[in-house]
Amino acid sequence: MSQIILTPNRRRGPRKGTHRKKARNVSSRSDRLVILTEPGRYCPDRLIVPLMFTDITLTRGVTGSSNASNWSLRSSAYDPDPVLGTGAIPGFTELANLYGAYRVRQMKVDWEVVNRGDFNGKVLCLWPSLAFNAANSLAGNDILEYSSNPRGVSAVVDLSGGMSRARLTLVTSLLDFAGPNGFTDLTWSGTTSGNPAAMWYLNFATTIPTGFFQATGITSRVRVTYVTEFFERRSLES
């Protein structure tokens, strides 16, 4: 593929009376210009982009005789939420018009929580795994044990009006679960009109030490950056 990458001009040396500054890494600039020069070329053969998914469910929790709540997101850029069927991540549909297949290489999670209940504090747990846990299927003890998985993180929030806020972050990669072969094994990829055959999951959960959840639950803001590789460039058609 023929292409030209234009980068800003740089001075060959420092001006008099100034010290040489460390050169910036131009390759990390998000505003660099790529010009494709091959006739008929409209996109690269492969493209890796960070797509942002924001969970549309803002209130989490259960009512009734339960002291735990859990849900998950999966390594599918086509349909990240297995329960709601929320559809593609913003930008995915547009890129699916250019490519026939994709692979999620990495997921970066930013989870912010506010406890809305005034009865009990809550323990928050977040961990990646190969196992899919159905929504609200785990007991409190299960949640605490599963959060001890590699890369698992947890926090505690107080009652509403106290130290009721927490923020959990983690980064999980295809390399963690599939090894180097995952980046070439098509089992971990899917067509841009479906989910991969093999996926891994981000598990979100909260539990309370005593009593049951209130109807108010927690306010949950989840943002996940899906580092996604697109390939199988579509052929031009009339």
Secondary structure, DSSP 8 states (H G I E B T S, - for coil): --EEEE-----SS--TT--------GGG-TT-EEEE-STT--S-SSEEEEEEEE-S--EE---SS-SEEEEEEES-SS---TTT-----TTHHHHHTTEEEEEEEEEEEEEEEEE--SS--EEEEEEEESS---TT---HHHHHHHTTSTT-EEEEE-STTSS-EEEEEEEEEHHHHH-GGGGT-GGG-EETTS--SS--EEEEEEE-SSS---TT-EEEEEEEEEEEEEEEE-----
